[in-house]
Amino acid sequence: MDQIAILVVEDDTDISKMLTELLNAEGYYVRAAFSGTEGLLCLTHENYDIMLLDLMLPGLSGEELLVKSKNLREGLLVIALSAKDDTETKISVLKNGADDYLTKPFDTGELLARIEAALRRVSKKNPGSASTLAYRDLVINKETFEVTLLGSFVSLTKHEYLILELLMSSPNKVFTKNNIFESVWNAEFLGEDNAVNVHISNIRQKFSKITDEPYIQTVWGIGFKMKT
């Protein structure tokens, strides 16, 4: 299953840290933004499946970001998290495009259940429609074949892209050269072909122009996986 990407827009650093740790532990890819303006910037440069949105934010308000996000990212699920518990605010936020509303303080178990329920609703409407893969700050759009790292576009060849998509499809799995070659080239791997090594090296070089952080790990004697 593709890793779900969640953007947490919350200016309270303690709540943001708690949410990030909670969601990471559940296997989600998480990015934190601490203002409405930063949240909008993240949405502009990266694809997310869900946004957890505080309403009382510095700069751009949560309500303003909600409206802009719906125009910017079609299919983005938004769960509002706010201390505002009046019915008028809840109705307004839901009418403006939020998929759910949870009042602070909230139970973390209930939040996880709300997230899972929102994802199930989308899955039933659009079976097999997941269009993005995300791992840390690396995002693939499977519809446009665009790859971004830390918000910067990475130009990959067809085979480089297919290798990266395969690795990101199961980031904890070690793919042998045989696995990669047969999946990407649709041909039998004969053992002596160096194509996989060359393409992995090319991907790493392109990533190194953006960040020093390694994203692809060599598992000696076995193959390759995403770096944990």
JODA-V903763 format. One record per residue. N is the residue number from 1. PHI is phi as a letter, one per 30 degrees, with the letter a starting at -180 (999 if undefined). NEAR is the number of other ideal C-beta (glycine too) atoms within 12 Angstrom. Layout:
N_PHI_NEAR, N_PHI_NEAR
This chain:
1_999_16, 2_d_28, 3_d_31, 4_d_32, 5_c_40, 6_b_41, 7_c_45, 8_c_40, 9_c_50, 10_a_40, 11_d_29, 12_d_23, 13_d_16, 14_d_14, 15_d_27, 16_d_29, 17_d_17, 18_d_24, 19_d_38, 20_d_26, 21_d_17, 22_d_25, 23_d_33, 24_d_22, 25_d_13, 26_d_23, 27_j_21, 28_d_32, 29_d_33, 30_b_37, 31_b_38, 32_c_32, 33_b_38, 34_c_27, 35_a_27, 36_d_32, 37_d_22, 38_d_27, 39_d_42, 40_d_31, 41_d_23, 42_d_38, 43_d_35, 44_d_21, 45_c_25, 46_b_39, 47_c_39, 48_b_40, 49_d_39, 50_b_44, 51_b_46, 52_c_50, 53_b_48, 54_d_43, 55_c_37, 56_c_26, 57_c_30, 58_d_21, 59_i_19, 60_d_29, 61_d_28, 62_d_41, 63_d_30, 64_d_26, 65_d_44, 66_e_41, 67_d_22, 68_d_28, 69_d_39, 70_d_25, 71_d_16, 72_d_25, 73_b_30, 74_d_17, 75_i_27, 76_d_35, 77_d_36, 78_b_43, 79_c_44, 80_d_44, 81_b_41, 82_a_36, 83_d_20, 84_d_23, 85_c_18, 86_d_14, 87_d_12, 88_d_11, 89_d_24, 90_e_22, 91_d_14, 92_d_21, 93_d_35, 94_d_21, 95_d_17, 96_d_26, 97_k_30, 98_d_34, 99_c_32, 100_a_30, 101_b_35, 102_b_35, 103_d_24, 104_d_24, 105_d_16, 106_b_27, 107_d_13, 108_d_22, 109_d_13, 110_d_19, 111_d_32, 112_d_26, 113_d_18, 114_d_28, 115_d_36, 116_d_23, 117_d_20, 118_d_31, 119_d_30, 120_d_17, 121_d_18, 122_d_24, 123_d_20, 124_d_12, 125_d_14, 126_b_16, 127_e_10, 128_i_12, 129_c_17, 130_e_25, 131_c_25, 132_b_34, 133_b_35, 134_b_37, 135_b_38, 136_h_28, 137_c_25, 138_c_41, 139_b_38, 140_c_40, 141_c_27, 142_d_24, 143_d_14, 144_c_14, 145_i_22, 146_d_26, 147_b_37, 148_b_33, 149_b_34, 150_h_22, 151_i_22, 152_c_19, 153_d_21, 154_c_31, 155_d_20, 156_c_27, 157_d_19, 158_e_14, 159_d_24, 160_d_31, 161_d_27, 162_d_29, 163_d_38, 164_d_42, 165_d_33, 166_d_36, 167_d_40, 168_d_38, 169_d_27, 170_b_20, 171_d_30, 172_c_18, 173_d_20, 174_c_25, 175_c_34, 176_d_22, 177_d_31, 178_d_21, 179_e_24, 180_d_37, 181_d_31, 182_d_20, 183_d_25, 184_d_29, 185_c_22, 186_h_11, 187_b_15, 188_d_11, 189_d_22, 190_c_14, 191_j_12, 192_c_10, 193_d_19, 194_c_14, 195_e_25, 196_d_36, 197_e_20, 198_d_19, 199_d_31, 200_d_36, 201_d_19, 202_d_24, 203_d_38, 204_d_30, 205_d_18, 206_d_27, 207_d_32, 208_d_17, 209_d_16, 210_c_22, 211_b_20, 212_d_11, 213_d_19, 214_d_20, 215_c_34, 216_c_38, 217_c_23, 218_d_23, 219_c_21, 220_e_9, 221_i_9, 222_b_16, 223_l_27, 224_b_37, 225_a_30, 226_d_36, 227_d_23, 228_c_16
